[in-house]
Amino acid sequence: MNTKPNPKLLLDIYSGTLNGMKLVELRKLKEGEYFKRKPDAHKEYIRGHYNRKDSFGPASFCCTDSEDIGRCIQLKPSTIVYVEAY
């Protein structure tokens, strides 16, 4: 069993990137930007409009699947998502 820490992995976590993907809070993305829910996910989503908190539910962003425009998921603004690190 390897007990030594992986310095590359530690550097990636410290810098906020993982497997070439950058960790970002959903509220920091602009409308229309692409993101993934996990760094190794196949599906990409597009950040859509903001829904204010009301009697029907909490505040959320409508995020559309990039391959199926009829599929929309509601995510909290504080959700951590992954974008490609440029």
One Martini backbone bead per residue (centre of mass of N, CA, C, O) as a GRO file, in nm:
protein
   86
    1MET     BB    1   0.096   0.037   0.023
    2ASN     BB    2   0.049   0.376  -0.047
    3THR     BB    3   0.145   0.664   0.170
    4LYS     BB    4   0.212   0.864  -0.037
    5PRO     BB    5   0.168   1.156  -0.170
    6ASN     BB    6   0.043   1.315  -0.452
    7PRO     BB    7   0.168   1.603  -0.581
    8LYS     BB    8  -0.013   1.652  -0.830
    9LEU     BB    9  -0.287   1.622  -0.688
   10LEU     BB   10  -0.243   1.841  -0.475
   11LEU     BB   11  -0.203   2.073  -0.677
   12ASP     BB   12  -0.477   2.050  -0.818
   13ILE     BB   13  -0.653   2.097  -0.567
   14TYR     BB   14  -0.528   2.372  -0.482
   15SER     BB   15  -0.586   2.514  -0.777
   16GLY     BB   16  -0.884   2.393  -0.881
   17THR     BB   17  -0.800   2.129  -1.035
   18LEU     BB   18  -0.931   1.837  -1.238
   19ASN     BB   19  -0.848   1.685  -1.512
   20GLY     BB   20  -0.868   1.981  -1.660
   21MET     BB   21  -1.069   2.083  -1.439
   22LYS     BB   22  -1.268   2.343  -1.306
   23LEU     BB   23  -1.376   2.468  -1.010
   24VAL     BB   24  -1.723   2.588  -0.984
   25GLU     BB   25  -1.964   2.797  -0.919
   26LEU     BB   26  -2.262   2.840  -1.071
   27ARG     BB   27  -2.296   3.157  -1.017
   28LYS     BB   28  -2.019   3.229  -1.185
   29LEU     BB   29  -2.158   3.175  -1.432
   30LYS     BB   30  -2.264   3.233  -1.740
   31GLU     BB   31  -2.491   3.262  -1.960
   32GLY     BB   32  -2.424   2.975  -2.179
   33GLU     BB   33  -2.240   2.799  -2.028
   34TYR     BB   34  -2.036   2.526  -2.000
   35PHE     BB   35  -2.084   2.209  -1.813
   36LYS     BB   36  -2.004   1.982  -1.549
   37ARG     BB   37  -2.076   1.770  -1.272
   38LYS     BB   38  -1.821   1.603  -1.354
   39PRO     BB   39  -1.501   1.548  -1.467
   40ASP     BB   40  -1.599   1.247  -1.616
   41ALA     BB   41  -1.830   1.338  -1.777
   42HIS     BB   42  -2.041   1.332  -2.068
   43LYS     BB   43  -2.227   1.546  -1.986
   44GLU     BB   44  -2.354   1.860  -2.093
   45TYR     BB   45  -2.421   2.191  -1.981
   46ILE     BB   46  -2.640   2.479  -1.976
   47ARG     BB   47  -2.663   2.784  -1.853
   48GLY     BB   48  -2.937   2.946  -1.746
   49HIS     BB   49  -3.177   3.069  -1.588
   50TYR     BB   50  -3.315   3.245  -1.313
   51ASN     BB   51  -3.479   3.138  -1.010
   52ARG     BB   52  -3.659   3.262  -0.784
   53LYS     BB   53  -3.772   3.273  -0.483
   54ASP     BB   54  -4.075   3.098  -0.384
   55SER     BB   55  -4.366   2.915  -0.323
   56PHE     BB   56  -4.251   2.670  -0.520
   57GLY     BB   57  -3.937   2.740  -0.444
   58PRO     BB   58  -3.619   2.758  -0.474
   59ALA     BB   59  -3.344   2.873  -0.579
   60SER     BB   60  -3.245   2.857  -0.939
   61PHE     BB   61  -3.106   2.685  -1.215
   62CYS     BB   62  -3.143   2.641  -1.556
   63CYS     BB   63  -3.026   2.331  -1.703
   64THR     BB   64  -2.919   2.230  -2.019
   65ASP     BB   65  -2.888   1.991  -2.234
   66SER     BB   66  -2.676   1.980  -2.513
   67GLU     BB   67  -2.837   1.722  -2.664
   68ASP     BB   68  -3.122   1.797  -2.496
   69ILE     BB   69  -3.341   2.064  -2.493
   70GLY     BB   70  -3.582   1.918  -2.317
   71ARG     BB   71  -3.363   1.898  -2.089
   72CYS     BB   72  -3.409   2.003  -1.745
   73ILE     BB   73  -3.229   2.133  -1.467
   74GLN     BB   74  -3.224   2.200  -1.117
   75LEU     BB   75  -2.992   2.425  -0.955
   76LYS     BB   76  -2.808   2.537  -0.723
   77PRO     BB   77  -2.595   2.807  -0.692
   78SER     BB   78  -2.384   2.629  -0.495
   79THR     BB   79  -2.298   2.446  -0.708
   80ILE     BB   80  -2.050   2.228  -0.808
   81VAL     BB   81  -1.859   2.268  -1.103
   82TYR     BB   82  -1.723   2.190  -1.437
   83VAL     BB   83  -1.460   2.333  -1.623
   84GLU     BB   84  -1.255   2.416  -1.862
   85ALA     BB   85  -0.917   2.461  -1.857
   86TYR     BB   86  -0.725   2.731  -2.016
   0.00000   0.00000   0.00000
